[in-house]
C-alpha cells in the first residue's frame, strides 16, 4: 500500500470506532491522528457542495463571542475539504484579515473601496495562505468611517449585496464560491445592516456564558425588521456554541438552555475553550493550519462538516443570487421604522418553543428577551 492517501483512508477507517486499538490509546497519539486528518484533508472525502451559493452572515452585537474566530476557521475548514469559500471582513479592526494572513494596512484595496468607492468586489479580493480555494476581502481602518459616509448614499443598505451579486456574475460557474462568509462588527449599525441584507442566512455564535444570552433578543429583533422591510429571505438558520468549558456547570446550563429554545438550529458540535485557537491569529493563521491536532481545530472541522451537510438539500436557483433593483424609498408620510436596538433590555424569558414557518426555519421571536488544550 504505497499510496499515502490510501494509507490515510485505511487508518481513518480502522480508527472509526472512537480511538480503538493500542496505537491510539494515548493523548499524544490521538492528537497526531487528528493532525493527520486535517493536514491530509485532500486525501479524505470532501465536504458536500451546497445546492446553491450560500451567503452566511456571522453576526452577534456582543463582542468576544467568537464571530471572527468562527468565520476564519469555518472558511478554512470548508476550503481544506474541497469547497470554494470567500470571506468578507466587515469589521474595521481587520482581525479576520490578520488571521488569514492578508495585508490590511492603510491603502490596501479593501471592502471599504467596494462599499464607498467605485471598486468592484473582484478588485479587492485577495488570495490567502491557508488554501488556494479560500479568498478574502480585507478590511482596513478606513471602514470605521464608512457608516457616516454611507448615510447620504441612495440604497445604502444594498451596497454589499450588489457588490456580491456583481462578483458572482463576473465569474465562470466553475470558479464561483460555494460559500460567502461575512464577518460583522460587534454592533448593530449600518455595516451589520448591509451584511444582513446581503446574506441568505444568519449564523450566530453564542459564548457559553450568561451575558451572551442577555443581548440576543436585540439581535433577533433587528433581524426580524430586516426580514420585514429589506430582505425577506434572511433567517437565522445556524447557532454555534463557542468557548465551551466542560469543567463548569454554567457552560452546560447555557448550552442546554440554548438547545431547548432553538432546537435543530444549534449545531451538535461545540467549540471548546482552547489556547491554540487564541494563539493562531498571532501567527497570521487559523487554528487548522497553526495546530491541526488541537481540540479547537477538530471542533471547527466538525462544525464545518455539519454546516456543509445542511446545505446539500438547498433548492438550486436558476440564476445565482438574482436580485432586482432595490425598492423605491417610502413616502414621507410613512417612514420606514429605524433599524436600531431597543432602548432597554428585552423583558421576559425566551419562549420554550417556536412553531415551524412556511420556509422551514424557526421564525424570529420579537420579545426574546476558546483556554486549555
SERO-4910 file (N, C-alpha, C, O; in steps of 0.05 Angstrom, whole numbers):
BEGIN
 pado doro    nc1    nc2    nc3   cac1   cac2   cac3    cc1    cc2    cc3    oc1    oc2    oc3
  Unk    A     17    -24      0      0      0      0     18     25      0     24     36     21
  Unk    A     26     34    -24     46     55    -27     33     83    -28     46    103    -23
  Unk    A      7     84    -35     -7    109    -38    -12    121    -10    -26    109      6
  Unk    A     -1    145     -4     -5    157     23    -34    163     28    -44    160     51
  Unk    A    -49    171      7    -77    176     12    -93    151     19   -110    152     37
  Unk    A    -86    128      7    -99    103     14    -91     94     42   -108     84     56
  Unk    A    -66     99     50    -58     92     77    -73    109     97    -82     98    118
  Unk    A    -77    134     91    -92    151    109   -121    142    112   -132    140    134
  Unk    A   -133    137     89   -161    128     90   -164    102    105   -184     98    120
  Unk    A   -145     84    102   -146     59    117   -143     63    146   -156     50    163
  Unk    A   -125     82    153   -121     88    182   -146    100    194   -153     94    217
  Unk    A   -158    118    179   -182    131    189   -205    110    192   -221    112    211
  Unk    A   -206     92    174   -227     71    175   -223     54    200   -242     47    214
  Unk    A   -197     46    205   -191     29    228   -196     44    254   -201     31    274
  Unk    A   -195     71    253   -199     86    278   -228     96    280   -234    112    298
  Unk    A   -245     87    263   -272     97    264   -287     92    290   -305    107    297
  Unk    A   -279     71    304   -292     63    329   -281     79    352   -274     68    373
  Unk    A   -279    105    349   -272    124    371   -245    116    384   -245    111    409
  Unk    A   -225    115    369   -198    111    381   -192     83    389   -177     79    408
  Unk    A   -204     63    376   -199     36    384   -171     27    376   -160     38    357
  Unk    A   -160      8    390   -134     -2    384   -112     10    401   -115     32    411
  Unk    A    -91     -5    406    -70      3    424    -53     26    413    -40     41    428
  Unk    A    -54     30    386    -37     51    374    -48     79    380    -33     98    377
  Unk    A    -73     81    388    -85    107    392    -97    110    420   -117    124    423
  Unk    A    -84     98    440    -96     99    467    -83    120    484    -88    120    508
  Unk    A    -66    137    473    -53    158    488    -61    186    477    -67    187    453
  Unk    A    -61    207    493    -69    233    483    -51    243    460    -61    255    442
  Unk    A    -25    237    462     -7    246    441    -13    232    415    -13    245    393
  Unk    A    -19    206    416    -25    191    392    -51    201    379    -53    204    355
  Unk    A    -71    207    396    -96    217    386    -93    245    374   -106    251    353
  Unk    A    -76    262    386    -72    288    374    -58    286    347    -64    301    329
  Unk    A    -38    267    345    -25    262    320    -44    253    298    -42    261    275
  Unk    A    -63    236    306    -83    227    287   -101    250    278   -107    252    254
  Unk    A   -110    267    297   -126    289    289   -111    308    270   -123    318    251
  Unk    A    -86    313    276    -70    330    258    -67    318    230    -68    333    210
  Unk    A    -64    291    229    -62    278    203    -88    282    187    -87    286    163
  Unk    A   -110    280    200   -135    284    187   -137    311    174   -146    313    151
  Unk    A   -129    332    188   -131    359    177   -110    364    156   -116    375    135
  Unk    A    -85    356    161    -63    361    143    -67    347    116    -57    356     96
  Unk    A    -80    324    117    -85    308     93   -115    309     86   -126    289     77
  Unk    A   -127    332     89   -155    334     84   -161    328     54   -183    317     48
  Unk    A   -143    334     36   -147    330      8   -149    300      1   -161    293    -19
  Unk    A   -139    282     18   -140    254     14   -165    241     25   -169    217     23
  Unk    A   -182    257     38   -206    247     50   -230    254     34   -229    269     14
  Unk    A   -253    245     43   -278    251     29   -283    281     31   -285    291     54
  Unk    A   -287    295      9   -293    324     11   -320    329     23   -338    312     22
  Unk    A   -324    353     33   -350    361     43   -369    364     19   -361    371     -3
  Unk    A   -394    358     23   -414    361      1   -418    390     -6   -420    407     11
  Unk    A   -420    394    -32   -425    422    -42   -455    428    -38   -472    411    -41
  Unk    A   -461    453    -32   -489    461    -28   -504    462    -54   -492    464    -76
  Unk    A   -530    461    -52   -547    462    -76   -545    489    -90   -551    491   -114
  Unk    A   -537    510    -76   -533    536    -88   -514    552    -70   -506    542    -49
  Unk    A   -505    575    -80   -486    591    -65   -499    600    -38   -522    609    -38
  Unk    A   -484    596    -17   -494    603     10   -480    628     19   -455    628     22
  Unk    A   -494    649     24   -483    674     35   -491    675     64   -514    680     70
  Unk    A   -471    671     82   -477    669    110   -466    693    125   -442    699    124
  Unk    A   -483    707    139   -475    730    156   -470    720    184   -488    709    197
  Unk    A   -446    724    194   -438    716    221   -441    740    239   -425    759    238
  Unk    A   -462    740    255   -468    765    270   -475    759    299   -486    739    306
  Unk    A   -467    778    316   -475    780    344   -464    806    354   -440    811    353
  Unk    A   -482    823    364   -473    850    371   -455    850    396   -441    870    402
  Unk    A   -455    828    411   -436    826    434   -408    819    424   -405    801    407
  Unk    A   -388    832    434   -361    826    426   -349    803    441   -359    796    463
  Unk    A   -329    790    430   -315    769    444   -330    742    445   -323    726    462
  Unk    A   -349    738    428   -364    712    428   -354    692    407   -363    670    407
  Unk    A   -335    700    391   -323    682    371   -333    686    342   -331    668    326
  Unk    A   -343    710    336   -351    715    308   -328    712    289   -329    697    270
  Unk    A   -307    728    293   -284    727    275   -270    700    275   -264    690    254
  Unk    A   -266    689    299   -253    662    300   -269    641    285   -257    625    271
  Unk    A   -295    642    288   -312    622    275   -312    627    245   -311    608    229
  Unk    A   -314    652    236   -314    658    208   -289    648    194   -290    635    173
  Unk    A   -266    654    207   -240    646    196   -237    616    194   -231    605    173
  Unk    A   -242    602    217   -237    573    218   -258    557    202   -251    536    191
  Unk    A   -283    566    202   -302    552    185   -295    556    155   -297    537    140
  Unk    A   -287    580    148   -278    584    120   -255    567    112   -255    556     90
  Unk    A   -235    565    129   -211    549    123   -219    519    122   -209    505    104
  Unk    A   -235    510    140   -244    482    140   -259    475    115   -253    455    102
  Unk    A   -277    492    107   -292    487     82   -273    486     58   -276    469     41
  Unk    A   -253    504     57   -234    504     35   -216    480     35   -210    469     14
  Unk    A   -206    472     58   -188    449     60   -202    423     51   -190    405     41
  Unk    A   -228    422     55   -244    399     48   -258    402     21   -280    391     17
  Unk    A   -247    418      3   -255    418    -24   -276    438    -33   -285    436    -56
  Unk    A   -284    457    -16   -305    476    -24   -293    504    -28   -276    513    -12
  Unk    A   -301    518    -48   -291    545    -53   -306    564    -33   -330    564    -31
  Unk    A   -290    581    -20   -301    599      0   -290    627     -3   -267    631    -10
  Unk    A   -307    647      2   -299    675      3   -306    686     30   -329    684     38
  Unk    A   -286    698     44   -291    710     70   -290    740     66   -270    751     56
  Unk    A   -310    754     75   -311    783     74   -308    794    102   -325    788    120
  Unk    A   -287    810    106   -282    823    133   -297    849    133   -289    868    119
  Unk    A   -318    851    149   -333    876    151   -329    890    178   -344    908    185
  Unk    A   -308    882    192   -302    895    218   -278    913    214   -256    903    206
  Unk    A   -280    939    220   -257    957    217   -232    949    232   -210    957    224
  Unk    A   -234    932    252   -210    922    266   -193    904    248   -169    902    253
  Unk    A   -205    891    229   -190    875    210   -178    850    221   -159    839    210
  Unk    A   -191    839    242   -180    815    254   -182    790    236   -165    773    236
  Unk    A   -203    789    221   -206    767    202   -184    767    181   -172    746    174
  Unk    A   -177    791    171   -155    794    152   -129    785    165   -112    772    152
  Unk    A   -124    792    190   -100    784    204    -98    754    206    -77    742    200
  Unk    A   -119    741    214   -119    712    218   -115    697    192   -105    674    192
  Unk    A   -123    709    169   -119    695    143    -93    704    129    -89    697    106
  Unk    A    -77    720    143    -51    728    132    -54    748    109    -36    748     91
  Unk    A    -75    764    108    -80    783     87    -73    811     96    -82    819    118
  Unk    A    -57    825     81    -49    852     89    -74    870     90    -91    870     72
  Unk    A    -76    886    111    -98    905    113    -89    932    124   -103    945    139
  Unk    A    -65    939    116    -55    966    123    -69    987    106    -82    981     86
  Unk    A    -66   1012    115    -79   1034    101    -70   1035     72    -46   1034     67
  Unk    A    -88   1037     54    -82   1038     26    -86   1012     11    -86   1011    -13
  Unk    A    -89    990     27    -95    964     15   -123    964      3   -142    972     17
  Unk    A   -126    955    -21   -154    952    -32   -171    935    -14   -163    912     -8
  Unk    A   -193    945     -5   -208    931     16   -238    934     11   -247    945     -9
  Unk    A   -254    923     29   -283    924     27   -293    953     28   -314    959     17
  Unk    A   -277    971     40   -285    999     40   -288   1010     12   -306   1025      6
  Unk    A   -269   1002     -5   -269   1012    -33   -294   1002    -48   -303   1015    -67
  Unk    A   -303    979    -41   -327    968    -54   -353    980    -44   -372    982    -59
  Unk    A   -353    986    -18   -377    998     -6   -380   1027    -12   -402   1037    -18
  Unk    A   -359   1042     -9   -360   1071    -11   -350   1081    -38   -360   1101    -49
  Unk    A   -329   1068    -48   -317   1076    -74   -330   1063    -98   -352   1053    -96
  Unk    A   -316   1064   -120   -326   1053   -145   -313   1026   -152   -318   1016   -174
  Unk    A   -299   1014   -134   -286    988   -139   -306    966   -139   -326    967   -124
  Unk    A   -301    946   -155   -318    922   -153   -305    903   -133   -282    906   -125
  Unk    A   -321    883   -125   -310    864   -105   -287    849   -117   -268    842   -102
  Unk    A   -287    844   -143   -265    829   -155   -238    845   -153   -217    833   -153
  Unk    A   -240    871   -151   -216    888   -149   -204    887   -121   -180    894   -118
  Unk    A   -218    878   -101   -208    879    -74   -206    851    -61   -201    848    -37
  Unk    A   -211    830    -77   -208    802    -67   -178    795    -67   -164    800    -86
  Unk    A   -169    783    -45   -141    775    -42   -139    745    -37   -157    733    -24
  Unk    A   -118    731    -47   -114    703    -40   -105    700    -11    -95    720      1
  Unk    A   -108    677      0    -98    671     27    -78    649     26    -75    634      7
  Unk    A    -63    647     48    -42    626     50    -54    600     60    -40    579     59
  Unk    A    -78    600     71    -90    576     82    -97    555     61    -92    531     65
  Unk    A   -108    564     39   -117    546     18   -121    562     -8   -130    585     -7
  Unk    A   -114    549    -31   -120    563    -56   -150    566    -62   -157    582    -79
  Unk    A   -166    551    -47   -195    553    -51   -208    575    -34   -232    580    -36
  Unk    A   -192    587    -17   -202    607      2   -192    635     -6   -167    639     -8
  Unk    A   -210    654     -9   -202    681    -16   -215    700      5   -234    692     19
  Unk    A   -203    723      8   -212    742     29   -214    770     18   -197    779      3
  Unk    A   -234    784     27   -236    813     23   -230    826     49   -246    825     68
  Unk    A   -206    839     51   -198    850     77   -212    876     85   -226    888     68
  Unk    A   -209    883    110   -220    909    120   -196    926    130   -179    915    144
  Unk    A   -196    951    124   -176    969    135   -190    988    154   -215    988    157
  Unk    A   -174   1005    167   -185   1024    187   -203   1044    173   -220   1057    187
  Unk    A   -201   1047    147   -218   1066    132   -248   1058    136   -265   1076    134
  Unk    A   -253   1033    141   -280   1024    143   -294   1036    167   -319   1036    168
  Unk    A   -279   1046    187   -291   1058    210   -308   1082    203   -327   1088    217
  Unk    A   -302   1096    181   -317   1119    173   -339   1113    153   -353   1131    144
  Unk    A   -341   1088    145   -360   1081    124   -389   1086    131   -405   1095    115
  Unk    A   -396   1081    157   -423   1085    165   -432   1114    161   -455   1119    154
  Unk    A   -414   1133    167   -421   1161    164   -422   1168    134   -440   1183    126
  Unk    A   -403   1158    119   -403   1165     90   -426   1153     75   -434   1163     54
  Unk    A   -437   1131     85   -459   1118     71   -486   1130     78   -506   1123     65
  Unk    A   -488   1148     97   -513   1158    106   -529   1171     83   -553   1167     81
  Unk    A   -516   1186     66   -529   1200     45   -530   1185     18   -540   1196     -2
  Unk    A   -520   1161     18   -519   1145     -7   -546   1132    -12   -558   1120      6
  Unk    A   -555   1133    -36   -581   1120    -44   -578   1090    -41   -558   1079    -50
  Unk    A   -598   1077    -30   -599   1048    -27   -574   1038    -12   -562   1018    -20
  Unk    A   -566   1052      9   -542   1046     24   -542   1018     36   -521   1006     38
  Unk    A   -566   1009     43   -567    982     55   -561    960     35   -556    937     43
  Unk    A   -562    966      9   -558    945    -12   -530    946    -23   -525    931    -42
  Unk    A   -512    962    -13   -485    965    -25   -470    938    -26   -458    931    -46
  Unk    A   -470    924     -3   -455    899     -2   -468    878    -19   -455    862    -32
  Unk    A   -494    877    -18   -509    856    -34   -503    860    -63   -498    840    -77
  Unk    A   -504    884    -73   -499    889   -101   -470    882   -108   -464    872   -130
  Unk    A   -451    887    -90   -423    881    -95   -419    850    -98   -405    841   -115
  Unk    A   -432    835    -80   -430    806    -82   -444    796   -107   -433    778   -120
  Unk    A   -467    807   -114   -481    799   -138   -463    803   -162   -460    785   -179
  Unk    A   -450    827   -165   -433    832   -188   -409    814   -189   -401    806   -211
  Unk    A   -398    808   -166   -374    790   -165   -381    762   -174   -367    750   -190
  Unk    A   -404    751   -164   -412    724   -171   -417    722   -201   -409    703   -214
  Unk    A   -432    742   -212   -438    741   -240   -414    745   -258   -414    737   -282
  Unk    A   -392    757   -248   -368    761   -264   -351    737   -267   -332    736   -283
  Unk    A   -357    716   -251   -340    692   -250   -353    670   -267   -378    668   -267
  Unk    A   -337    653   -280   -348    629   -293   -359    611   -271   -350    612   -248
  Unk    A   -378    594   -278   -391    577   -259   -372    560   -242   -377    557   -218
  Unk    A   -351    550   -255   -333    532   -241   -315    547   -221   -300    534   -206
  Unk    A   -315    574   -221   -299    589   -203   -316    604   -181   -304    617   -164
  Unk    A   -341    602   -183   -358    615   -164   -356    603   -136   -355    578   -134
  Unk    A   -356    618   -115   -353    607    -88   -378    591    -81   -400    598    -88
  Unk    A   -373    569    -66   -396    555    -54   -407    570    -30   -431    570    -24
  Unk    A   -388    582    -15   -395    596     10   -384    624     10   -361    629      2
  Unk    A   -400    643     18   -391    671     24   -397    675     54   -420    675     62
  Unk    A   -376    679     69   -379    684     98   -373    713    104   -351    723     97
  Unk    A   -391    727    117   -388    755    123   -384    759    153   -402    752    169
  Unk    A   -361    769    161   -356    774    190   -365    802    197   -354    822    186
  Unk    A   -383    804    215   -395    830    223   -380    843    247   -368    828    263
  Unk    A   -381    869    249   -370    882    273   -389    877    297   -412    870    293
  Unk    A   -379    881    321   -396    877    345   -414    901    350   -412    915    370
  Unk    A   -433    905    331   -452    928    334   -475    922    316   -475    902    301
  Unk    A   -496    938    318   -519    935    301   -522    960    283   -545    969    279
  Unk    A   -500    969    273   -500    993    256   -504    987    227   -514    965    219
  Unk    A   -497   1006    210   -502   1004    181   -485    982    168   -494    971    148
  Unk    A   -461    976    178   -445    955    167   -459    928    171   -460    911    153
  Unk    A   -468    923    196   -482    898    201   -508    897    186   -515    876    176
  Unk    A   -521    919    183   -546    920    167   -540    912    138   -556    897    126
  Unk    A   -518    922    126   -511    914     99   -506    884     97   -513    871     78
  Unk    A   -493    873    118   -488    844    118   -514    828    120   -516    807    107
  Unk    A   -533    838    135   -559    824    138   -575    825    112   -589    806    105
  Unk    A   -573    847     98   -587    850     73   -574    833     51   -587    822     34
  Unk    A   -547    830     53   -533    815     33   -535    785     37   -533    770     17
  Unk    A   -540    776     61   -540    747     67   -566    733     62   -587    745     59
  Unk    A   -563    707     59   -587    690     57   -594    677     84   -617    669     88
  Unk    A   -574    675    101   -578    663    127   -559    675    147   -539    687    140
  Unk    A   -566    673    173   -550    684    194   -539    661    211   -554    643    219
  Unk    A   -514    662    217   -501    644    237   -494    661    261   -479    680    259
  Unk    A   -504    652    284   -500    667    309   -481    651    327   -490    630    337
  Unk    A   -457    660    332   -440    647    352   -449    656    380   -452    680    384
  Unk    A   -453    637    398   -461    644    425   -441    633    445   -437    608    446
  Unk    A   -429    650    460   -410    642    481   -425    628    503   -447    637    511
  Unk    A   -414    607    514   -427    592    535   -425    606    562   -414    594    581
  Unk    A   -435    630    563   -436    646    587   -462    662    587   -474    666    566
  Unk    A   -471    670    611   -497    683    613   -499    709    597   -520    714    584
  Unk    A   -479    726    598   -480    751    584   -485    748    554   -497    766    542
  Unk    A   -476    726    543   -480    722    514   -510    719    507   -518    725    485
  Unk    A   -526    711    527   -555    708    522   -570    734    526   -592    738    515
  Unk    A   -559    752    542   -574    775    551   -581    794    528   -604    804    527
  Unk    A   -563    798    508   -570    816    487   -579    802    461   -581    815    441
  Unk    A   -585    776    463   -593    762    439   -619    772    428   -623    771    404
  Unk    A   -637    780    445   -663    790    436   -661    814    418   -676    816    399
  Unk    A   -642    832    424   -639    856    407   -631    848    379   -641    858    359
  Unk    A   -612    829    377   -603    819    350   -626    806    335   -630    812    311
  Unk    A   -642    790    349   -664    776    336   -686    796    327   -698    793    306
  Unk    A   -690    816    343   -710    837    335   -701    852    310   -717    857    292
  Unk    A   -675    858    308   -665    872    285   -665    854    260   -671    864    238
  Unk    A   -660    829    263   -662    810    241   -690    809    230   -695    808    206
  Unk    A   -709    810    249   -737    809    241   -745    835    226   -761    833    207
  Unk    A   -735    858    234   -740    882    220   -729    882    192   -742    890    173
  Unk    A   -704    872    189   -692    869    163   -708    850    145   -712    855    122
  Unk    A   -717    829    157   -733    809    143   -759    821    133   -769    815    112
  Unk    A   -771    838    149   -797    850    142   -795    872    121   -813    876    106
  Unk    A   -772    887    121   -771    911    105   -750    911     83   -753    925     63
  Unk    A   -729    896     86   -706    898     67   -698    872     54   -691    872     30
  Unk    A   -699    849     68   -690    824     57   -708    801     67   -702    789     88
  Unk    A   -729    796     53   -748    775     62   -735    747     64   -746    730     79
  Unk    A   -713    743     51   -701    716     51   -683    711     74   -674    688     77
  Unk    A   -677    731     91   -658    727    113   -672    711    135   -695    715    141
  Unk    A   -656    694    148   -667    678    170   -644    667    187   -622    662    176
  Unk    A   -649    664    212   -629    651    230   -631    621    225   -651    609    232
  Unk    A   -610    610    213   -610    582    206   -590    565    222   -591    541    223
  Unk    A   -570    579    234   -549    564    248   -541    579    273   -537    603    273
  Unk    A   -538    564    295   -527    575    320   -504    557    329   -506    533    330
  Unk    A   -481    570    335   -457    555    342   -449    562    370   -444    586    377
  Unk    A   -446    543    388   -438    547    415   -407    548    416   -394    529    408
  Unk    A   -396    569    427   -367    573    428   -357    576    457   -373    580    475
  Unk    A   -331    573    460   -317    577    486   -330    559    507   -333    568    530
  Unk    A   -336    535    500   -348    516    519   -326    505    537   -306    494    528
  Unk    A   -331    508    563   -312    497    584   -326    475    598   -343    480    615
  Unk    A   -318    450    592   -332    427    604   -328    424    634   -341    408    647
  Unk    A   -310    440    645   -305    439    674   -325    454    690   -326    452    715
  Unk    A   -341    470    677   -360    487    692   -389    478    686   -396    470    664
  Unk    A   -406    480    707   -434    474    703   -448    496    687   -468    490    673
  Unk    A   -438    520    689   -450    542    675   -451    537    645   -471    542    632
  Unk    A   -429    527    634   -428    522    605   -449    501    597   -462    504    576
  Unk    A   -452    481    614   -473    461    608   -501    473    610   -518    466    593
  Unk    A   -505    490    629   -531    502    632   -538    520    608   -560    520    598
  Unk    A   -519    537    600   -523    554    577   -528    538    552   -547    544    536
  Unk    A   -512    517    547   -516    500    524   -543    487    524   -556    486    503
  Unk    A   -551    477    547   -577    464    549   -600    484    544   -620    477    530
  Unk    A   -597    508    555   -618    528    551   -621    536    522   -643    539    511
  Unk    A   -598    541    508   -598    548    480   -611    526    463   -627    532    445
  Unk    A   -603    501    469   -614    479    453   -644    476    457   -659    469    439
  Unk    A   -653    480    482   -682    477    487   -698    499    473   -721    494    466
  Unk    A   -687    523    469   -702    545    456   -700    544    426   -720    550    413
  Unk    A   -676    536    415   -672    538    386   -671    511    372   -669    510    348
  Unk    A   -672    489    387   -674    463    375   -653    456    355   -629    459    360
  Unk    A   -662    448    331   -644    439    310   -627    461    297   -609    455    281
  Unk    A   -633    485    303   -616    507    293   -588    506    305   -569    515    293
  Unk    A   -585    494    328   -559    493    342   -543    469    332   -552    447    332
  Unk    A   -518    475    323   -501    453    314   -495    434    337   -491    443    360
  Unk    A   -493    408    331   -486    389    352   -458    394    362   -452    389    386
  Unk    A   -440    402    344   -412    408    352   -410    433    368   -422    454    360
  Unk    A   -396    433    390   -390    457    406   -360    463    404   -344    444    402
  Unk    A   -353    488    405   -325    496    403   -314    500    432   -324    518    446
  Unk    A   -295    484    440   -285    486    468   -266    510    471   -255    521    452
  Unk    A   -262    517    496   -241    536    503   -215    523    497   -209    501    507
  Unk    A   -198    536    481   -173    523    472   -152    545    467   -157    563    450
  Unk    A   -130    543    480   -110    565    477    -99    567    449    -90    588    440
  Unk    A    -98    544    435    -87    544    407   -105    562    389    -94    575    370
  Unk    A   -130    562    394   -148    579    378   -141    608    381   -142    624    362
  Unk    A   -134    616    406   -127    644    412    -99    651    402    -94    674    394
  Unk    A    -81    632    401    -53    637    393    -51    640    363    -34    655    353
  Unk    A    -67    625    348    -63    623    319    -63    650    304    -46    654    287
  Unk    A    -81    670    310    -81    695    296    -55    710    299    -47    726    281
  Unk    A    -40    706    321    -15    720    325      6    711    305     26    725    301
  Unk    A      1    689    292     20    679    271      7    681    243     17    670    224
  Unk    A    -15    696    242    -28    700    216    -39    675    205    -39    671    180
  Unk    A    -50    658    222    -60    632    214    -87    626    227    -94    639    247
  Unk    A   -101    606    216   -123    595    230   -113    573    248    -91    564    245
  Unk    A   -130    563    266   -121    542    284   -117    516    268   -102    499    277
  Unk    A   -131    513    246   -128    489    230   -100    486    217    -91    464    213
  Unk    A    -88    509    211    -61    508    200    -39    512    221    -17    502    218
  Unk    A    -46    525    243    -27    530    265    -23    505    282      0    498    287
  Unk    A    -44    492    290    -42    467    306    -65    449    298    -86    448    311
  Unk    A    -62    435    276    -84    418    266    -93    396    284   -114    385    281
  Unk    A    -76    389    304    -83    367    322    -97    376    347   -104    359    363
  Unk    A   -102    402    350   -114    412    375   -144    406    374   -156    402    353
  Unk    A   -156    407    398   -185    403    400   -200    425    386   -222    420    375
  Unk    A   -190    449    387   -203    471    373   -204    466    343   -225    472    330
  Unk    A   -182    456    332   -182    450    303   -202    429    296   -218    432    277
  Unk    A   -202    407    311   -220    385    306   -249    394    308   -266    387    292
  Unk    A   -255    411    328   -283    420    331   -292    437    308   -315    434    299
  Unk    A   -275    455    298   -283    472    276   -287    455    250   -304    462    234
  Unk    A   -270    434    247   -274    417    223   -302    404    225   -316    402    205
  Unk    A   -309    394    248   -335    380    251   -358    400    248   -379    393    237
  Unk    A   -354    424    259   -375    445    255   -379    452    226   -402    455    216
  Unk    A   -357    454    211   -359    460    183   -371    437    168   -386    441    148
  Unk    A   -366    412    177   -379    389    164   -409    390    167   -425    385    149
  Unk    A   -418    396    192   -447    399    197   -459    421    179   -480    417    168
  Unk    A   -445    443    178   -455    466    162   -458    458    133   -477    465    120
  Unk    A   -438    444    123   -439    435     95   -461    415     89   -474    417     69
  Unk    A   -465    397    108   -486    377    104   -514    389    104   -532    379     92
  Unk    A   -517    412    119   -542    425    119   -549    439     93   -572    445     87
  Unk    A   -528    444     77   -532    459     51   -537    440     28   -543    450      6
  Unk    A   -536    414     32   -539    395     10   -566    397     -3   -569    395    -27
  Unk    A   -587    401     14   -614    399      4   -626    426     -3   -650    428     -7
  Unk    A   -609    447     -4   -619    473    -13   -628    472    -42   -615    459    -58
  Unk    A   -650    485    -48   -660    485    -75   -643    502    -93   -639    525    -86
  Unk    A   -632    491   -115   -616    508   -133   -631    531   -145   -656    529   -149
  Unk    A   -618    552   -151   -630    575   -164   -623    575   -194   -601    567   -202
  Unk    A   -642    583   -211   -637    584   -239   -616    604   -246   -601    601   -265
  Unk    A   -615    626   -231   -594    647   -235   -581    652   -208   -596    656   -188
  Unk    A   -554    652   -206   -542    654   -180   -548    681   -166   -541    702   -176
  Unk    A   -561    678   -143   -568    702   -127   -580    724   -143   -569    746   -144
  Unk    A   -603    719   -156   -616    740   -172   -626    762   -153   -635    757   -131
  Unk    A   -625    786   -163   -636    808   -147   -643    831   -165   -626    839   -181
  Unk    A   -667    841   -164   -675    864   -179   -666    890   -165   -652    889   -145
  Unk    A   -675    912   -176   -668    938   -163   -680    940   -136   -701    927   -131
  Unk    A   -668    955   -118   -680    959    -91   -707    973    -93   -712    987   -112
  Unk    A   -723    969    -73   -750    982    -74   -747   1012    -72   -727   1022    -61
  Unk    A   -767   1027    -82   -765   1056    -80   -767   1065    -51   -778   1051    -35
  Unk    A   -755   1088    -46   -757   1098    -18   -786   1102    -10   -802   1110    -27
  Unk    A   -793   1098     15   -820   1101     24   -828   1131     24   -811   1148     26
  Unk    A   -854   1136     21   -863   1164     21   -858   1177     48   -855   1163     69
  Unk    A   -857   1203     48   -850   1218     72   -872   1214     94   -866   1217    117
  Unk    A   -896   1207     85   -917   1204    105   -916   1178    119   -929   1174    140
  Unk    A   -901   1159    108   -899   1132    120   -870   1123    121   -862   1105    107
  Unk    A   -854   1136    139   -826   1129    141   -822   1100    150   -837   1089    165
  Unk    A   -800   1088    140   -793   1061    148   -783   1061    177   -768   1079    184
  Unk    A   -790   1042    193   -780   1041    220   -750   1039    221   -738   1026    204
  Unk    A   -738   1053    240   -709   1054    242   -699   1027    251   -712   1013    268
  Unk    A   -676   1018    241   -664    993    249   -644   1000    271   -621   1007    265
  Unk    A   -652    998    295   -635   1005    318   -643    988    342   -666    979    344
  Unk    A   -624    984    360   -631    969    384   -653    982    400   -657   1006    399
  Unk    A   -667    966    416   -687    978    433   -674    993    456   -651    990    461
  Unk    A   -690   1010    469   -679   1028    489   -670   1013    514   -653   1023    529
  Unk    A   -681    990    519   -673    974    543   -672    945    537   -681    937    515
  Unk    A   -663    929    555   -662    900    550   -690    889    548   -708    898    561
  Unk    A   -693    869    530   -719    857    527   -728    844    552   -712    833    567
  Unk    A   -754    844    556   -765    833    581   -776    805    575   -783    799    552
  Unk    A   -778    789    596   -790    763    594   -770    742    585   -749    748    573
  Unk    A   -775    717    591   -757    695    584   -759    688    554   -779    696    541
  Unk    A   -739    674    544   -741    664    517   -764    643    516   -767    627    534
  Unk    A   -779    644    495   -801    624    493   -790    596    491   -769    592    480
  Unk    A   -805    577    501   -796    550    502   -798    536    476   -783    517    471
  Unk    A   -815    544    458   -817    530    432   -827    550    411   -842    568    417
  Unk    A   -818    546    387   -826    562    365   -840    544    344   -830    522    339
  Unk    A   -862    553    332   -874    537    311   -858    539    285   -843    559    281
  Unk    A   -860    520    268   -846    520    242   -859    540    224   -884    543    224
  Unk    A   -843    555    209   -854    573    189   -856    559    162   -847    537    159
  Unk    A   -868    573    143   -871    562    116   -844    556    103   -842    539     86
  Unk    A   -824    572    111   -797    568     98   -782    545    110   -761    538    100
  Unk    A   -793    533    131   -779    510    143   -759    517    164   -743    500    172
  Unk    A   -758    543    172   -739    551    193   -756    564    215   -779    571    211
  Unk    A   -743    566    238   -758    577    260   -760    607    257   -740    620    251
  Unk    A   -784    619    261   -787    648    259   -773    661    282   -769    650    304
  Unk    A   -765    686    278   -751    701    299   -770    713    318   -788    728    310
  Unk    A   -767    707    344   -786    718    364   -780    748    367   -757    756    366
  Unk    A   -801    763    372   -797    792    375   -795    800    404   -789    823    409
  Unk    A   -801    782    423   -799    790    451   -778    775    466   -778    773    491
  Unk    A   -759    763    452   -738    747    464   -718    765    478   -698    778    471
  Unk    A   -729    760    499   -712    779    510   -693    777    490   -672    790    491
  Unk    A   -257    611    476   -239    589    470   -218    593    491   -199    577    492
  Unk    A   -171    562    576   -161    564    548   -142    542    551   -117    545    548
  Unk    A   -154    519    556   -138    495    560   -137    479    534   -153    484    516
  Unk    A   -118    461    531   -115    446    507   -134    423    506   -135    408    486
***
